[in-house]
C-alpha cells in the first residue's frame, strides 16, 4: 500500500464520530484487539533471540528449534585450544556458556542459545498484522451507523446479526488459546460457516428491501401517477423509509463481511476472501446502477451520501486488498506487551 498503516493496540470504530456504532455496541473492537495482541506477541517471541540461562536448556533438549551460537572471533580459538569454556561449579563435569582466552583475565564472550527463526511463520504473523492494520484503518474511518440500534435489538434482524457476531465472538474467545495452525483452522472453518449462514439470510433480506425500491418513482410525473392510483397512501414517505432501511442494512452487511474476511485471512484462505468480497462488488455493480441512483436521488432530494459511502467503501477495500503489503506497517507496542513474551 502506498501509505503506511499502524497496527494499533486499541481498535476504534468511526473515530471521528461521538455516537456509538453498531459494531461497538456488540463489542467487536475488543474482539479485534485479541487478534492484534496474540499476533504481536507471537511475532515478538519469534524475533526474540540471545543467551538463555543454563537451566532453560532442559526445556529445549527435545526440540530442534534452537541453535548454539559462538562469537565468530572465538570459534577458531576454541578449536585450537587457545580459548576454553568455564567449568560449571553447580554441575561437575559440565561447562557454562562463558568463554575465556588462556593467559588473559576476564570473560571474553559467551555462547548463546538462539531460537531458529522460521521466516515463513514471521511472514505470516506480519501478514496477519498488516490485515489487522487495514481493518482498523477502515473501521476507524467508516461513517457511524447507529440510528437503527433499537430496531436491531428487536425482530428477525437481531437473529441474523446476532448469529454472525456470535460465531465471530466464539472464535475470538478461543483464539488466544490455539496451540497450532490446525487447531485454529478447525475453529475458523466452523466460525466461518456459521457466519455465512447469517450473512446469506441478511443478504436475502437486503435484496428484498431493494426490490421494494424498484417501484419507487424517479420523477414528479411518476409520483403524480402513484398518488392517483393510490390516493390514500403516502408513497413518498414509504419509499424514503425503504431507502433508509436498505442503506443501513447494506452498510451493516459490509461491516459483517469484513469480520468473516478476517477469519478467512487468519487461516490463509485468501481466495475465499476474494470470492467473499466479489459477491458484494457484483451485487453493487448489478443493482446500484445509474437507474437506481436516479431513483434515490429523487427520493432523497439529492441526499445520497449513504449509497455514495457504500460504493466508495467497496472501491477503497478493493485497493486495500490488492495493495496489502507487510513492508508498509508500523506495529504499536507498549511496555505491557513485554510481560507476555516467553523470555528465557
N, C-alpha and C positions, 0 to 999 in steps of 0.2 A: 504494500500500500504506500501511497506517496506521503502520507502523514503518519508520524509516529503515534502509536497508541500506548496508553498506560494501563497495565493490569492493576486495578485498584483493590485495596483491601476491603473496601466497602462499596457495594453496588448501589447506585441511586437511579431511580426511575423518574423521568420528567423533572430533572433537577431544577429547572428554571420556573417551575410552577409550584405554588404553595399547596395546591389541592392534592388529595390522595388518589393515586392511580389505582385501578382495579387490581393490578398485579401486586402492588404494595399491600393492598388490603389482604390479599391471600398469603403474604409473607414470602413472595418469590425472591426479593433481593437477598434475604438471608440464606435461602437455598443456594443461590448462585455463589454466594461468598464461601460456601462449603467447598465448592469445586476449586475456586481460586486458592483457598487455604491448603487443600491437600496437594494440588499440583505444584504449588510453590514450595511446600515442604519437601516433596519428592525430588524436585529439581535441586534444591539446595543440598539435600542429602547426597544426591548423586555427584554433585560437584565437590562435595567435601572430601579433602584428602589430607595426608600428612601423617605424622607419627601417632601411634596409639600406644597406650600403656601396655606393659607386658601381659598383665592378666586378661586383657581383652583378646589376646591371641587365641585363647581357648575357644572363644566364640567363632573363630574363623577357621579352626583346624579342619573342619569337614566341608569347607567351602573352597571353591576355586575363584571366588570373586575378590581376590586381592593379589597384590604383588609386593615383593620386598624391594625397596629402592635404596641404593647406596650412592652417596655423592660421588660423581664421576672422578673427582681428583683423588679419592681414596681407594678406588677399586683396584687399581694396579698395585698400590702399596699393600693392600690386604693380600693380594695374590702372591706378591714377592716376600711377604713376611715382615715388611717394614712397618706395617700398621696392624693392630690387633683389636679385637673386641674385648671390652671389660668383662671379667668374670663376675658372675652373679653371686652376691652374698646370701640371698634368700634361697636360691636353688642351686646347690653344689653341683658342679659339672656342667652348668648351663652358662649362658652369656647374656649380657644386656645389649641394647642397641648402641651403646656408646662406643665410639672408635677413638683409639689413641695411637699416636705415632711413637714408636720406640725411641727412647732417649729424649723425648720432649714432654714438657709438663702440660697438663690440661687436656680436656676432651676436644678433639679436632673435628668431630662430626658425629652423626647418628644415622643408623639405618632406619628407614621409615617403612611402615606397612601401609601401603596405599591402595585404596579401593580402585578396582578396574573401572574405567568409565565406559559405559555402554552408550555409544554415540546415538544409536537408534532410539534408546529409551529417553535420552536427553532431548533429542529432536522431537519426539512425541510429546514430552512434557512442555516444551517450548511452543509446539504447535497448538496444544490444548490451551495454553495460556494466551496465545495470540487470538484464538477463537473467543476466549472469555473477554479479552480486551475489546474486541469488536462488538460483542454482545453488550458489554457495559456501556460502550460509547453510543450504540444505537438506542438503548433503553433510556440513557441519560437525556438524549435529545428529543425523544418522542413527545408529541403533544399528549397531555393528560386526557384520559377518557374516564370520567368519574360520574357523569350525570346520571347514569342508569344503575348505579351500585345497588340501590334498593330493588330495582327490577331483577338484577342478577340474583339477589338473595331469595327470590321467590320463583316458583314455577319451574317449567321444564328446563329452561336455560341453566338454572342452578345445577341440575344433574349433569349436564354436559360439561360445563366449565369445571364443576367440582370433580368430575371423573378425570379430566385431563390434568388438572393441577394436583389431584390426589395421587395419581400414578407418578407424577414427577416428584412430589414430596416424598413418597415412599422410597423412590430410588435415591434421592438425596439423603434421606435418613440413614441409608445403608452405605452410601458412597465412601465415607471416611473409614469404613471397616473392611473394604475389599482388600484381600491379600494377593490377588493375582488378576491378570487380564481376563482369564477365562471366567472367573467368578463375577467380575464386573460385566462381562458381555452377556452372561445369562440373565442377570438382573436388568441390564439395559434392554435386552430383547423383550422381556416381559413388560417393562415400563412403556416401551415404545408402542407395542401392540395395544396396550390399554389406552394410551393417549390417542392413538389413531382411531380407535372406536369412538371416542368422544369428539375428535376433530371431524370425523366423517359426518356425524349427526349434526354438528354445528354448521358444517359446510352446506348440508341439505337445507337447514333452516335459513341460512343466508340466501340461498338461491330462491327459496320460496318468497322471501322478502323482496328480492329483485323482481320476481315475476309480478308481484303486486304493482311495482313501479312501472312495468311495461305499459300499463294502461293509462299512465299519467299524461296530462296534456303538455304540449311543448310550446303553445302559443295561446293568445287570448281567444282566438276563434274556436279552438278545441275546448277551451274552458267553458265558453258560452254554450256549445253543443251539449257538454256534460251537464251543465246546470239546467238545460231544457229537458233532457231525458231523465235527470234525477233532481227534481226541483226541491225535494225535502232533505237532500243530503249535501253537506258541506265537503265537497270533494277536495277542495284546496287544503283544508286542514288535515283531512285523511291522508292525502299523499305526502304532505310535509312530515307527518308523523311516521309514515312508512320509510321515508328517506332517512330521518334521524335514526330509526331503528337499524336500518341497513348499514349506514356508515359506522355506527357504534359497533355493531356485531362484526363487520369485516375488519375493523381496526383491532378488535379483541382477538379475532381469529388469526390475524397476522402475528400478534404477540405470542399466542399459544403455539403456533407453528415453530416459532423461534426456539421455544423450550424443547420441542421434540427434536429440533435440529441439534441442540446441544448434546442430547443423549446419543444421537447418531454419530456426532463428531467424536465424542469420547470413546466410542467403540471402534472408531476408524472407518465407519461406513460412509465415506464422502459421496459415493454415487447415489445412495439412497437419499442423502440430504439434498442433493441437487434435484432429484425427482420430486422430493417433497416441496421444494421451492418452485419448481417448474409448473406444478399444478396451479399454484396461485398466480403465476405470471400468465399462463394460458387463459385462466379464468378472467383475469382483468383485461387481457387483450381482446377476448371474445365479447365480453359483456359491457365493460366500461368504455365503450366506443364513443364516437362523436355524437351519435344519436342519443345515447344515454346522457352524456354530458349536457346536451342541448335541453333535455327534459329537466334535469335537476337544476340547471342554470335558471330556467324559467320558474321552477317551483320555489326556489330559494331566493329569488331576486338577486341572482348572481353571487350568492354566498356559497361557493362550492369548495371551501377550504378543506372540508373533510375528505372529499374524493381526491382532491389535489394531493393531500398528505399521503393517501394510500398509494397513489401512483408514484410519488416521489420516494416513498419508503421502499417500494419494490425496486426502483431504479438504483437507489443507494445500496441496498442489500446485495444486488447483483454485482455491483462494482466491488463491494467489500469482500464477497466470497471469492471472486476471481483474483483479487489482489492480496489475499491473506498471506502475510509474509512474516516468518519468525524473526527476521532481521529488523523489523520495524516496531518492536515492542520494548517498552521500558517497564520493569517489574517493581512495583512499590513494595518495599519491605519495611517492617517496623521492628523495634527491639524485641517485642514479644515473639516474633517469628523464630528467633534463635533458640528459644527454650524447647521448641518442638523438634529440633534437629537431633539425630541419633549420633551425637558426638561421642567419639571413643577416647 
